[in-house]
Amino acid sequence: MTHHLQELIEAGRRAPFSKDEREAQRRSFAYGNTHIENERITRQMIDEQAALLDLEPSDR
């Protein structure tokens, strides 16, 4: 790995995620993992469930 590439990777690790980027990553992770087990799962289904979770009061 070149020194320049290593610097870019390190910079990427330190870059903060916005709230929207983190949510997109969370949904992508959920889709990727569930679709492996059940190919009928769609991105739309993930988005719908995420929207429902946003409506529920947080227990945190």
C-alpha distance matrix in Angstrom:
0.0 3.8 6.6 8.4 6.5 6.7 10.2 11.1 10.5 12.6 15.1 15.6 16.4 19.0 20.6 24.0 25.3 28.7 31.4 31.3 27.5 27.9 31.0 29.2 26.4 29.2 31.0 28.1 27.4 31.1 31.4 28.4 29.8 33.4 33.0 31.5 34.7 37.1 36.3 39.3 37.6 36.8 34.9 38.4 39.5 36.6 37.5 41.2 40.6 38.4 41.2 43.7 41.7 41.7 45.5 46.0 46.7 43.9 44.7 42.0
3.8 0.0 3.8 5.4 5.2 6.3 8.7 10.0 10.7 12.5 14.4 15.5 16.9 18.9 20.3 23.9 25.5 28.8 31.8 31.7 28.1 28.9 32.0 30.3 27.7 30.7 32.7 29.8 29.4 33.2 33.5 30.8 32.3 35.9 35.5 34.2 37.6 39.8 38.8 41.7 39.8 38.8 36.6 40.0 41.3 38.4 39.0 42.7 42.3 39.9 42.5 45.2 43.2 42.9 46.7 47.4 48.0 45.2 46.2 43.4
6.6 3.8 0.0 3.8 5.5 5.1 6.3 8.8 10.0 10.6 12.4 14.3 15.5 16.9 18.6 22.3 24.4 27.6 30.8 31.2 27.6 28.3 31.7 30.4 27.9 30.8 33.0 30.5 30.1 33.9 34.5 32.0 33.5 37.1 37.0 35.9 39.1 41.4 40.6 43.3 41.1 40.0 37.7 40.9 42.2 39.1 39.4 43.1 42.7 40.0 42.5 45.2 43.1 42.5 46.3 47.0 47.3 44.4 45.3 42.3
8.4 5.4 3.8 0.0 3.8 5.4 5.1 6.4 8.8 10.0 10.6 12.5 14.5 15.7 16.7 20.4 22.4 25.4 28.7 28.8 25.3 26.5 29.8 28.2 26.1 29.3 31.3 28.9 28.9 32.7 33.1 30.8 32.7 36.1 35.9 35.1 38.5 40.4 39.4 41.9 39.7 38.3 35.7 38.8 40.4 37.4 37.4 41.2 41.0 38.2 40.5 43.4 41.4 40.7 44.5 45.4 45.8 43.1 44.3 41.4
6.5 5.2 5.5 3.8 0.0 3.8 5.4 5.1 6.3 8.7 9.9 10.6 12.5 14.6 15.4 19.1 20.6 23.7 26.8 26.7 23.0 24.0 27.2 25.5 23.1 26.3 28.2 25.6 25.5 29.3 29.6 27.2 29.0 32.5 32.2 31.4 34.7 36.7 35.7 38.3 36.2 34.9 32.5 35.6 37.1 34.1 34.4 38.2 37.9 35.3 37.7 40.6 38.7 38.2 41.9 42.8 43.4 40.8 41.9 39.2
6.7 6.3 5.1 5.4 3.8 0.0 3.8 5.4 5.1 6.3 8.6 9.9 10.7 12.7 14.5 18.0 19.9 23.3 26.3 26.7 23.1 23.5 26.9 25.7 23.0 25.8 28.2 25.8 25.2 29.0 29.8 27.4 28.8 32.4 32.5 31.5 34.7 36.9 36.3 38.9 36.6 35.6 33.2 36.4 37.5 34.3 34.7 38.4 37.8 35.1 37.7 40.3 38.1 37.6 41.4 42.0 42.3 39.5 40.3 37.4
10.2 8.7 6.3 5.1 5.4 3.8 0.0 3.8 5.5 5.1 6.1 8.6 10.0 10.8 12.4 16.1 18.5 21.6 24.9 25.5 22.1 22.8 26.4 25.4 23.1 26.0 28.5 26.4 26.1 29.9 30.8 28.8 30.3 33.8 34.0 33.4 36.5 38.6 38.0 40.3 37.8 36.5 33.8 36.7 38.0 34.8 34.8 38.4 37.9 35.0 37.3 40.0 37.8 37.0 40.8 41.5 41.7 38.8 39.9 36.8
11.1 10.0 8.8 6.4 5.1 5.4 3.8 0.0 3.8 5.4 5.0 6.2 8.7 10.0 10.6 14.3 16.1 19.1 22.4 22.5 19.1 20.1 23.5 22.2 20.1 23.3 25.5 23.3 23.4 27.2 27.8 26.0 27.8 31.2 31.2 30.9 34.1 35.9 35.0 37.3 34.7 33.2 30.4 33.3 34.8 31.7 31.6 35.3 35.0 32.1 34.3 37.2 35.2 34.4 38.1 39.1 39.5 36.9 38.2 35.3
10.5 10.7 10.0 8.8 6.3 5.1 5.5 3.8 0.0 3.8 5.4 5.1 6.3 8.9 10.1 13.4 14.9 18.4 21.3 21.6 18.0 18.4 21.8 20.6 18.0 21.0 23.3 21.1 20.7 24.5 25.4 23.3 24.9 28.3 28.6 28.0 31.1 33.1 32.6 34.9 32.4 31.2 28.6 31.7 32.8 29.6 29.8 33.4 32.9 30.1 32.6 35.2 33.1 32.6 36.4 37.0 37.4 34.7 35.7 32.9
12.6 12.5 10.6 10.0 8.7 6.3 5.1 5.4 3.8 0.0 3.8 5.3 5.1 6.5 8.8 12.2 14.5 18.0 21.0 22.0 18.6 18.7 22.3 21.8 19.2 21.8 24.6 22.9 22.2 25.9 27.2 25.4 26.6 30.1 30.8 30.3 33.1 35.2 35.0 37.2 34.4 33.3 30.6 33.5 34.5 31.0 31.1 34.7 33.9 30.9 33.3 35.8 33.4 32.7 36.4 36.9 37.0 34.0 34.9 31.8
15.1 14.4 12.4 10.6 9.9 8.6 6.1 5.0 5.4 3.8 0.0 3.8 5.4 5.3 6.3 10.0 12.6 15.7 19.0 19.9 16.8 17.4 21.1 20.5 18.5 21.4 24.0 22.5 22.4 26.0 27.2 25.8 27.4 30.6 31.2 31.2 34.1 35.9 35.4 37.3 34.4 33.0 30.0 32.6 33.9 30.4 30.1 33.7 33.2 30.0 32.0 34.8 32.5 31.4 35.2 36.0 36.0 33.2 34.5 31.4
15.6 15.5 14.3 12.5 10.6 9.9 8.6 6.2 5.1 5.3 3.8 0.0 3.8 5.4 5.2 8.5 10.1 13.4 16.5 17.0 13.6 14.2 17.8 17.0 14.9 17.8 20.3 18.7 18.7 22.3 23.4 22.1 23.8 27.0 27.5 27.5 30.5 32.1 31.7 33.5 30.6 29.2 26.2 28.9 30.1 26.8 26.5 30.1 29.6 26.6 28.7 31.5 29.4 28.4 32.2 33.1 33.4 30.7 32.1 29.2
16.4 16.9 15.5 14.5 12.5 10.7 10.0 8.7 6.3 5.1 5.4 3.8 0.0 3.8 5.7 8.1 10.0 13.7 16.3 17.4 14.2 13.8 17.5 17.3 14.7 17.0 20.0 18.7 18.0 21.5 23.1 21.8 22.9 26.2 27.2 27.0 29.7 31.6 31.6 33.5 30.5 29.4 26.6 29.3 30.1 26.5 26.6 30.0 29.1 26.0 28.4 30.8 28.3 27.6 31.4 31.8 31.9 29.0 29.9 26.9
19.0 18.9 16.9 15.7 14.6 12.7 10.8 10.0 8.9 6.5 5.3 5.4 3.8 0.0 3.8 6.3 9.4 12.7 15.6 17.3 14.5 14.3 18.1 18.4 16.4 18.6 21.7 20.9 20.4 23.7 25.5 24.6 25.6 28.8 29.9 30.1 32.6 34.4 34.4 36.1 32.9 31.6 28.6 31.0 31.8 28.2 27.9 31.2 30.3 26.9 29.0 31.5 28.9 27.7 31.4 31.9 31.6 28.7 29.7 26.5
20.6 20.3 18.6 16.7 15.4 14.5 12.4 10.6 10.1 8.8 6.3 5.2 5.7 3.8 0.0 3.8 6.6 9.6 12.9 14.2 11.6 12.1 15.8 15.9 14.5 17.0 19.8 19.1 19.3 22.5 24.0 23.4 24.9 27.8 28.7 29.3 31.9 33.4 33.1 34.5 31.2 29.6 26.4 28.5 29.7 26.2 25.5 28.8 28.3 24.9 26.6 29.4 27.1 25.7 29.3 30.2 30.1 27.5 29.0 26.0
24.0 23.9 22.3 20.4 19.1 18.0 16.1 14.3 13.4 12.2 10.0 8.5 8.1 6.3 3.8 0.0 3.8 6.5 9.6 11.5 9.5 9.5 13.2 14.0 13.0 15.0 17.9 17.9 18.1 20.9 22.7 22.7 24.0 26.6 27.8 28.8 31.0 32.3 32.3 33.3 29.9 28.3 24.9 26.8 27.8 24.2 23.2 26.4 25.7 22.1 23.7 26.4 24.0 22.4 25.9 26.8 26.5 23.9 25.6 22.6
25.3 25.5 24.4 22.4 20.6 19.9 18.5 16.1 14.9 14.5 12.6 10.1 10.0 9.4 6.6 3.8 0.0 3.8 6.5 8.0 5.8 5.9 9.5 10.3 9.6 11.7 14.3 14.6 15.1 17.7 19.4 19.7 21.2 23.5 24.7 25.9 28.2 29.2 29.0 29.9 26.4 24.7 21.3 23.0 24.0 20.5 19.4 22.6 22.1 18.5 20.1 22.9 20.7 19.1 22.8 23.8 24.0 21.6 23.5 20.9
28.7 28.8 27.6 25.4 23.7 23.3 21.6 19.1 18.4 18.0 15.7 13.4 13.7 12.7 9.6 6.5 3.8 0.0 3.8 5.4 5.1 6.2 8.6 9.9 10.5 12.3 14.3 15.3 16.4 18.4 19.9 20.9 22.6 24.3 25.5 27.2 29.3 29.9 29.6 30.0 26.4 24.4 20.8 22.0 23.2 19.9 18.2 21.1 21.0 17.3 18.2 21.1 19.3 17.1 20.6 22.0 22.2 20.3 22.7 20.3
31.4 31.8 30.8 28.7 26.8 26.3 24.9 22.4 21.3 21.0 19.0 16.5 16.3 15.6 12.9 9.6 6.5 3.8 0.0 3.8 5.5 5.2 6.2 8.7 9.9 10.5 12.4 14.2 15.3 16.6 18.4 19.9 21.3 22.6 24.0 26.1 27.8 28.1 28.2 28.2 24.5 22.6 19.1 19.9 20.7 17.5 15.6 18.2 17.8 14.0 14.8 17.6 15.6 13.4 16.8 18.3 18.5 16.7 19.3 17.3
31.3 31.7 31.2 28.8 26.7 26.7 25.5 22.5 21.6 22.0 19.9 17.0 17.4 17.3 14.2 11.5 8.0 5.4 3.8 0.0 3.8 5.4 5.1 6.2 8.6 9.8 10.6 12.2 14.2 15.3 16.4 18.2 20.0 21.1 22.1 24.4 26.3 26.3 25.9 25.8 22.2 19.9 16.3 16.9 18.4 15.3 13.2 16.0 16.4 12.8 13.3 16.6 15.4 13.3 16.7 18.7 19.6 18.4 21.2 19.7
27.5 28.1 27.6 25.3 23.0 23.1 22.1 19.1 18.0 18.6 16.8 13.6 14.2 14.5 11.6 9.5 5.8 5.1 5.5 3.8 0.0 3.8 5.4 5.1 6.1 8.6 10.0 10.4 12.2 14.2 15.3 16.3 18.3 20.0 20.8 22.6 24.9 25.3 24.8 25.2 21.7 19.6 16.0 17.5 18.9 15.7 14.2 17.6 17.7 14.3 15.7 18.9 17.4 15.9 19.5 21.2 22.1 20.5 22.9 21.2
27.9 28.9 28.3 26.5 24.0 23.5 22.8 20.1 18.4 18.7 17.4 14.2 13.8 14.3 12.1 9.5 5.9 6.2 5.2 5.4 3.8 0.0 3.8 5.5 5.0 6.1 8.7 9.8 10.5 12.3 14.2 15.2 16.5 18.3 19.7 21.4 23.3 24.0 24.1 24.6 21.0 19.4 16.1 17.7 18.4 14.8 13.9 17.0 16.3 12.8 14.7 17.4 15.3 14.2 18.0 19.0 19.8 17.7 19.8 17.9
31.0 32.0 31.7 29.8 27.2 26.9 26.4 23.5 21.8 22.3 21.1 17.8 17.5 18.1 15.8 13.2 9.5 8.6 6.2 5.1 5.4 3.8 0.0 3.8 5.4 5.0 6.2 8.5 9.8 10.5 12.2 14.1 15.5 16.5 17.9 20.1 21.7 21.9 22.0 22.0 18.3 16.6 13.3 14.4 15.0 11.5 10.3 13.2 12.7 9.1 11.0 13.8 12.1 11.1 14.8 16.2 17.5 15.9 18.4 17.2
29.2 30.3 30.4 28.2 25.5 25.7 25.4 22.2 20.6 21.8 20.5 17.0 17.3 18.4 15.9 14.0 10.3 9.9 8.7 6.2 5.1 5.5 3.8 0.0 3.8 5.4 5.2 6.1 8.6 9.9 10.5 12.1 14.3 15.4 16.1 18.3 20.4 20.5 20.0 20.2 16.7 14.6 11.1 12.7 14.0 10.8 9.6 13.2 13.4 10.4 12.3 15.5 14.4 13.8 17.3 19.0 20.7 19.4 21.9 20.8
26.4 27.7 27.9 26.1 23.1 23.0 23.1 20.1 18.0 19.2 18.5 14.9 14.7 16.4 14.5 13.0 9.6 10.5 9.9 8.6 6.1 5.0 5.4 3.8 0.0 3.8 5.5 5.0 6.1 8.6 9.8 10.4 12.2 14.2 15.1 16.7 18.9 19.7 19.5 20.4 16.9 15.5 12.4 14.8 15.5 12.0 12.0 15.5 14.9 12.2 14.8 17.4 15.8 15.7 19.4 20.4 21.9 20.1 22.0 20.6
29.2 30.7 30.8 29.3 26.3 25.8 26.0 23.3 21.0 21.8 21.4 17.8 17.0 18.6 17.0 15.0 11.7 12.3 10.5 9.8 8.6 6.1 5.0 5.4 3.8 0.0 3.8 5.5 5.1 6.2 8.6 9.9 10.8 12.3 14.0 15.8 17.3 18.1 18.5 19.1 15.5 14.6 11.9 13.9 13.7 10.0 10.5 13.5 12.1 9.4 12.6 14.6 12.6 13.1 16.8 17.3 18.9 17.0 18.7 17.6
31.0 32.7 33.0 31.3 28.2 28.2 28.5 25.5 23.3 24.6 24.0 20.3 20.0 21.7 19.8 17.9 14.3 14.3 12.4 10.6 10.0 8.7 6.2 5.2 5.5 3.8 0.0 3.8 5.4 5.0 6.1 8.5 10.0 10.5 11.7 14.2 15.7 15.8 15.8 16.0 12.3 11.0 8.1 10.2 10.2 6.5 7.2 10.4 9.7 7.6 10.7 13.0 11.9 12.7 16.0 17.0 19.2 18.0 20.1 19.6
28.1 29.8 30.5 28.9 25.6 25.8 26.4 23.3 21.1 22.9 22.5 18.7 18.7 20.9 19.1 17.9 14.6 15.3 14.2 12.2 10.4 9.8 8.5 6.1 5.0 5.5 3.8 0.0 3.8 5.5 5.1 6.0 8.6 10.0 10.3 12.3 14.6 15.0 14.5 15.4 12.1 10.8 8.1 11.2 11.7 8.6 9.7 13.2 12.8 11.2 14.2 16.6 15.6 16.4 19.8 20.8 23.0 21.6 23.5 22.8
27.4 29.4 30.1 28.9 25.5 25.2 26.1 23.4 20.7 22.2 22.4 18.7 18.0 20.4 19.3 18.1 15.1 16.4 15.3 14.2 12.2 10.5 9.8 8.6 6.1 5.1 5.4 3.8 0.0 3.8 5.5 5.2 6.2 8.5 9.9 11.0 13.0 14.2 14.6 16.0 12.8 12.5 10.7 13.7 13.3 10.0 11.9 14.9 13.6 12.2 15.7 17.4 15.8 17.1 20.5 20.8 22.7 20.9 22.3 21.4
31.1 33.2 33.9 32.7 29.3 29.0 29.9 27.2 24.5 25.9 26.0 22.3 21.5 23.7 22.5 20.9 17.7 18.4 16.6 15.3 14.2 12.3 10.5 9.9 8.6 6.2 5.0 5.5 3.8 0.0 3.8 5.6 5.4 6.1 8.3 10.2 11.2 11.9 12.8 13.6 10.1 10.4 9.1 11.7 10.4 7.2 9.9 12.2 10.4 9.8 13.5 14.6 13.3 15.2 18.2 18.3 20.6 19.2 20.5 20.3
31.4 33.5 34.5 33.1 29.6 29.8 30.8 27.8 25.4 27.2 27.2 23.4 23.1 25.5 24.0 22.7 19.4 19.9 18.4 16.4 15.3 14.2 12.2 10.5 9.8 8.6 6.1 5.1 5.5 3.8 0.0 3.8 5.5 5.3 5.7 8.4 10.1 10.0 9.9 10.7 7.4 7.2 6.2 9.4 8.7 6.3 9.2 11.8 11.0 11.0 14.2 15.7 15.2 17.1 19.8 20.5 23.1 22.1 23.7 23.7
28.4 30.8 32.0 30.8 27.2 27.4 28.8 26.0 23.3 25.4 25.8 22.1 21.8 24.6 23.4 22.7 19.7 20.9 19.9 18.2 16.3 15.2 14.1 12.1 10.4 9.9 8.5 6.0 5.2 5.6 3.8 0.0 3.8 5.7 5.4 6.4 9.1 10.1 9.9 12.0 9.4 9.7 9.1 12.7 12.3 10.1 12.9 15.5 14.7 14.5 17.8 19.3 18.5 20.3 23.3 23.7 26.1 24.8 26.0 25.6
29.8 32.3 33.5 32.7 29.0 28.8 30.3 27.8 24.9 26.6 27.4 23.8 22.9 25.6 24.9 24.0 21.2 22.6 21.3 20.0 18.3 16.5 15.5 14.3 12.2 10.8 10.0 8.6 6.2 5.4 5.5 3.8 0.0 3.8 5.6 5.5 7.0 9.0 10.3 12.4 9.9 11.4 11.5 14.7 13.3 11.1 14.3 16.4 14.7 14.9 18.5 19.3 18.1 20.4 23.2 23.0 25.3 23.8 24.5 24.3
33.4 35.9 37.1 36.1 32.5 32.4 33.8 31.2 28.3 30.1 30.6 27.0 26.2 28.8 27.8 26.6 23.5 24.3 22.6 21.1 20.0 18.3 16.5 15.4 14.2 12.3 10.5 10.0 8.5 6.1 5.3 5.7 3.8 0.0 3.8 5.4 5.3 6.1 7.9 9.3 6.8 9.1 10.1 12.7 10.6 9.2 12.9 14.3 12.6 13.7 17.1 17.4 16.8 19.5 21.9 21.7 24.4 23.3 24.2 24.5
33.0 35.5 37.0 35.9 32.2 32.5 34.0 31.2 28.6 30.8 31.2 27.5 27.2 29.9 28.7 27.8 24.7 25.5 24.0 22.1 20.8 19.7 17.9 16.1 15.1 14.0 11.7 10.3 9.9 8.3 5.7 5.4 5.6 3.8 0.0 3.8 5.4 4.9 4.8 7.0 5.4 7.3 9.0 11.9 10.7 10.1 13.5 15.1 14.4 15.5 18.6 19.4 19.3 21.7 24.0 24.3 27.2 26.4 27.6 27.9
31.5 34.2 35.9 35.1 31.4 31.5 33.4 30.9 28.0 30.3 31.2 27.5 27.0 30.1 29.3 28.8 25.9 27.2 26.1 24.4 22.6 21.4 20.1 18.3 16.7 15.8 14.2 12.3 11.0 10.2 8.4 6.4 5.5 5.4 3.8 0.0 3.8 5.7 6.3 9.6 8.9 11.1 12.6 15.7 14.4 13.6 17.0 18.7 17.7 18.6 21.9 22.6 22.1 24.6 27.1 27.1 29.7 28.5 29.3 29.4
34.7 37.6 39.1 38.5 34.7 34.7 36.5 34.1 31.1 33.1 34.1 30.5 29.7 32.6 31.9 31.0 28.2 29.3 27.8 26.3 24.9 23.3 21.7 20.4 18.9 17.3 15.7 14.6 13.0 11.2 10.1 9.1 7.0 5.3 5.4 3.8 0.0 3.8 6.6 9.1 8.8 11.9 14.0 16.5 14.5 14.0 17.8 18.8 17.2 18.8 22.0 22.0 21.6 24.6 26.6 26.2 28.9 27.9 28.4 28.9
37.1 39.8 41.4 40.4 36.7 36.9 38.6 35.9 33.1 35.2 35.9 32.1 31.6 34.4 33.4 32.3 29.2 29.9 28.1 26.3 25.3 24.0 21.9 20.5 19.7 18.1 15.8 15.0 14.2 11.9 10.0 10.1 9.0 6.1 4.9 5.7 3.8 0.0 3.8 5.4 5.9 9.4 12.3 14.2 12.1 12.6 16.2 16.8 15.8 17.9 20.7 20.7 21.0 23.9 25.6 25.6 28.6 28.1 28.9 29.7
36.3 38.8 40.6 39.4 35.7 36.3 38.0 35.0 32.6 35.0 35.4 31.7 31.6 34.4 33.1 32.3 29.0 29.6 28.2 25.9 24.8 24.1 22.0 20.0 19.5 18.5 15.8 14.5 14.6 12.8 9.9 9.9 10.3 7.9 4.8 6.3 6.6 3.8 0.0 3.8 5.4 7.8 10.8 13.0 11.8 12.7 15.9 16.8 16.7 18.6 21.1 21.7 22.3 24.8 26.6 27.1 30.3 29.9 31.1 31.8
39.3 41.7 43.3 41.9 38.3 38.9 40.3 37.3 34.9 37.2 37.3 33.5 33.5 36.1 34.5 33.3 29.9 30.0 28.2 25.8 25.2 24.6 22.0 20.2 20.4 19.1 16.0 15.4 16.0 13.6 10.7 12.0 12.4 9.3 7.0 9.6 9.1 5.4 3.8 0.0 3.8 6.3 10.0 11.0 9.6 11.5 14.4 14.6 14.8 17.3 19.3 19.6 20.8 23.3 24.7 25.3 28.7 28.8 30.3 31.3
37.6 39.8 41.1 39.7 36.2 36.6 37.8 34.7 32.4 34.4 34.4 30.6 30.5 32.9 31.2 29.9 26.4 26.4 24.5 22.2 21.7 21.0 18.3 16.7 16.9 15.5 12.3 12.1 12.8 10.1 7.4 9.4 9.9 6.8 5.4 8.9 8.8 5.9 5.4 3.8 0.0 3.8 7.0 8.4 6.5 7.8 11.0 11.5 11.5 13.6 15.9 16.4 17.3 19.8 21.4 22.1 25.4 25.3 26.9 27.8
36.8 38.8 40.0 38.3 34.9 35.6 36.5 33.2 31.2 33.3 33.0 29.2 29.4 31.6 29.6 28.3 24.7 24.4 22.6 19.9 19.6 19.4 16.6 14.6 15.5 14.6 11.0 10.8 12.5 10.4 7.2 9.7 11.4 9.1 7.3 11.1 11.9 9.4 7.8 6.3 3.8 0.0 3.8 5.2 5.2 6.6 8.8 10.0 11.0 12.6 14.5 15.7 17.0 18.8 20.6 21.9 25.2 25.3 27.3 28.0
34.9 36.6 37.7 35.7 32.5 33.2 33.8 30.4 28.6 30.6 30.0 26.2 26.6 28.6 26.4 24.9 21.3 20.8 19.1 16.3 16.0 16.1 13.3 11.1 12.4 11.9 8.1 8.1 10.7 9.1 6.2 9.1 11.5 10.1 9.0 12.6 14.0 12.3 10.8 10.0 7.0 3.8 0.0 3.8 5.4 5.1 6.2 8.6 10.0 10.5 12.3 14.4 15.3 16.6 18.8 20.4 23.6 23.4 25.7 26.1
38.4 40.0 40.9 38.8 35.6 36.4 36.7 33.3 31.7 33.5 32.6 28.9 29.3 31.0 28.5 26.8 23.0 22.0 19.9 16.9 17.5 17.7 14.4 12.7 14.8 13.9 10.2 11.2 13.7 11.7 9.4 12.7 14.7 12.7 11.9 15.7 16.5 14.2 13.0 11.0 8.4 5.2 3.8 0.0 3.8 5.4 5.0 6.1 8.6 9.8 10.5 12.4 14.3 15.3 16.9 18.9 22.3 22.8 25.4 26.2
39.5 41.3 42.2 40.4 37.1 37.5 38.0 34.8 32.8 34.5 33.9 30.1 30.1 31.8 29.7 27.8 24.0 23.2 20.7 18.4 18.9 18.4 15.0 14.0 15.5 13.7 10.2 11.7 13.3 10.4 8.7 12.3 13.3 10.6 10.7 14.4 14.5 12.1 11.8 9.6 6.5 5.2 5.4 3.8 0.0 3.8 5.4 5.1 6.2 8.6 9.9 10.7 12.4 14.4 15.7 17.0 20.5 21.0 23.2 24.4
36.6 38.4 39.1 37.4 34.1 34.3 34.8 31.7 29.6 31.0 30.4 26.8 26.5 28.2 26.2 24.2 20.5 19.9 17.5 15.3 15.7 14.8 11.5 10.8 12.0 10.0 6.5 8.6 10.0 7.2 6.3 10.1 11.1 9.2 10.1 13.6 14.0 12.6 12.7 11.5 7.8 6.6 5.1 5.4 3.8 0.0 3.8 5.5 5.2 6.1 8.6 9.9 10.6 12.4 14.5 15.7 18.8 18.7 20.9 21.6
37.5 39.0 39.4 37.4 34.4 34.7 34.8 31.6 29.8 31.1 30.1 26.5 26.6 27.9 25.5 23.2 19.4 18.2 15.6 13.2 14.2 13.9 10.3 9.6 12.0 10.5 7.2 9.7 11.9 9.9 9.2 12.9 14.3 12.9 13.5 17.0 17.8 16.2 15.9 14.4 11.0 8.8 6.2 5.0 5.4 3.8 0.0 3.8 5.5 5.1 6.2 8.7 9.9 10.6 12.7 14.7 17.8 18.1 20.8 21.4
41.2 42.7 43.1 41.2 38.2 38.4 38.4 35.3 33.4 34.7 33.7 30.1 30.0 31.2 28.8 26.4 22.6 21.1 18.2 16.0 17.6 17.0 13.2 13.2 15.5 13.5 10.4 13.2 14.9 12.2 11.8 15.5 16.4 14.3 15.1 18.7 18.8 16.8 16.8 14.6 11.5 10.0 8.6 6.1 5.1 5.5 3.8 0.0 3.8 5.5 5.2 6.4 8.8 10.0 11.0 13.0 16.5 17.5 20.2 21.4
40.6 42.3 42.7 41.0 37.9 37.8 37.9 35.0 32.9 33.9 33.2 29.6 29.1 30.3 28.3 25.7 22.1 21.0 17.8 16.4 17.7 16.3 12.7 13.4 14.9 12.1 9.7 12.8 13.6 10.4 11.0 14.7 14.7 12.6 14.4 17.7 17.2 15.8 16.7 14.8 11.5 11.0 10.0 8.6 6.2 5.2 5.5 3.8 0.0 3.8 5.4 5.0 6.2 8.7 10.0 10.9 14.3 14.9 17.2 18.6
38.4 39.9 40.0 38.2 35.3 35.1 35.0 32.1 30.1 30.9 30.0 26.6 26.0 26.9 24.9 22.1 18.5 17.3 14.0 12.8 14.3 12.8 9.1 10.4 12.2 9.4 7.6 11.2 12.2 9.8 11.0 14.5 14.9 13.7 15.5 18.6 18.8 17.9 18.6 17.3 13.6 12.6 10.5 9.8 8.6 6.1 5.1 5.5 3.8 0.0 3.8 5.4 5.0 6.3 8.9 10.2 13.1 13.1 15.7 16.5
41.2 42.5 42.5 40.5 37.7 37.7 37.3 34.3 32.6 33.3 32.0 28.7 28.4 29.0 26.6 23.7 20.1 18.2 14.8 13.3 15.7 14.7 11.0 12.3 14.8 12.6 10.7 14.2 15.7 13.5 14.2 17.8 18.5 17.1 18.6 21.9 22.0 20.7 21.1 19.3 15.9 14.5 12.3 10.5 9.9 8.6 6.2 5.2 5.4 3.8 0.0 3.8 5.4 5.1 6.6 9.1 12.3 13.2 16.4 17.5
43.7 45.2 45.2 43.4 40.6 40.3 40.0 37.2 35.2 35.8 34.8 31.5 30.8 31.5 29.4 26.4 22.9 21.1 17.6 16.6 18.9 17.4 13.8 15.5 17.4 14.6 13.0 16.6 17.4 14.6 15.7 19.3 19.3 17.4 19.4 22.6 22.0 20.7 21.7 19.6 16.4 15.7 14.4 12.4 10.7 9.9 8.7 6.4 5.0 5.4 3.8 0.0 3.8 5.3 5.2 6.7 10.3 11.8 14.6 16.4
41.7 43.2 43.1 41.4 38.7 38.1 37.8 35.2 33.1 33.4 32.5 29.4 28.3 28.9 27.1 24.0 20.7 19.3 15.6 15.4 17.4 15.3 12.1 14.4 15.8 12.6 11.9 15.6 15.8 13.3 15.2 18.5 18.1 16.8 19.3 22.1 21.6 21.0 22.3 20.8 17.3 17.0 15.3 14.3 12.4 10.6 9.9 8.8 6.2 5.0 5.4 3.8 0.0 3.8 5.3 5.3 8.3 8.8 11.4 12.9
41.7 42.9 42.5 40.7 38.2 37.6 37.0 34.4 32.6 32.7 31.4 28.4 27.6 27.7 25.7 22.4 19.1 17.1 13.4 13.3 15.9 14.2 11.1 13.8 15.7 13.1 12.7 16.4 17.1 15.2 17.1 20.3 20.4 19.5 21.7 24.6 24.6 23.9 24.8 23.3 19.8 18.8 16.6 15.3 14.4 12.4 10.6 10.0 8.7 6.3 5.1 5.3 3.8 0.0 3.8 5.6 7.8 8.4 11.9 12.8
45.5 46.7 46.3 44.5 41.9 41.4 40.8 38.1 36.4 36.4 35.2 32.2 31.4 31.4 29.3 25.9 22.8 20.6 16.8 16.7 19.5 18.0 14.8 17.3 19.4 16.8 16.0 19.8 20.5 18.2 19.8 23.3 23.2 21.9 24.0 27.1 26.6 25.6 26.6 24.7 21.4 20.6 18.8 16.9 15.7 14.5 12.7 11.0 10.0 8.9 6.6 5.2 5.3 3.8 0.0 3.8 6.5 8.9 12.2 14.1
46.0 47.4 47.0 45.4 42.8 42.0 41.5 39.1 37.0 36.9 36.0 33.1 31.8 31.9 30.2 26.8 23.8 22.0 18.3 18.7 21.2 19.0 16.2 19.0 20.4 17.3 17.0 20.8 20.8 18.3 20.5 23.7 23.0 21.7 24.3 27.1 26.2 25.6 27.1 25.3 22.1 21.9 20.4 18.9 17.0 15.7 14.7 13.0 10.9 10.2 9.1 6.7 5.3 5.6 3.8 0.0 3.8 6.3 9.0 11.5
46.7 48.0 47.3 45.8 43.4 42.3 41.7 39.5 37.4 37.0 36.0 33.4 31.9 31.6 30.1 26.5 24.0 22.2 18.5 19.6 22.1 19.8 17.5 20.7 21.9 18.9 19.2 23.0 22.7 20.6 23.1 26.1 25.3 24.4 27.2 29.7 28.9 28.6 30.3 28.7 25.4 25.2 23.6 22.3 20.5 18.8 17.8 16.5 14.3 13.1 12.3 10.3 8.3 7.8 6.5 3.8 0.0 3.8 6.5 9.0
43.9 45.2 44.4 43.1 40.8 39.5 38.8 36.9 34.7 34.0 33.2 30.7 29.0 28.7 27.5 23.9 21.6 20.3 16.7 18.4 20.5 17.7 15.9 19.4 20.1 17.0 18.0 21.6 20.9 19.2 22.1 24.8 23.8 23.3 26.4 28.5 27.9 28.1 29.9 28.8 25.3 25.3 23.4 22.8 21.0 18.7 18.1 17.5 14.9 13.1 13.2 11.8 8.8 8.4 8.9 6.3 3.8 0.0 3.8 5.4
44.7 46.2 45.3 44.3 41.9 40.3 39.9 38.2 35.7 34.9 34.5 32.1 29.9 29.7 29.0 25.6 23.5 22.7 19.3 21.2 22.9 19.8 18.4 21.9 22.0 18.7 20.1 23.5 22.3 20.5 23.7 26.0 24.5 24.2 27.6 29.3 28.4 28.9 31.1 30.3 26.9 27.3 25.7 25.4 23.2 20.9 20.8 20.2 17.2 15.7 16.4 14.6 11.4 11.9 12.2 9.0 6.5 3.8 0.0 3.8
42.0 43.4 42.3 41.4 39.2 37.4 36.8 35.3 32.9 31.8 31.4 29.2 26.9 26.5 26.0 22.6 20.9 20.3 17.3 19.7 21.2 17.9 17.2 20.8 20.6 17.6 19.6 22.8 21.4 20.3 23.7 25.6 24.3 24.5 27.9 29.4 28.9 29.7 31.8 31.3 27.8 28.0 26.1 26.2 24.4 21.6 21.4 21.4 18.6 16.5 17.5 16.4 12.9 12.8 14.1 11.5 9.0 5.4 3.8 0.0
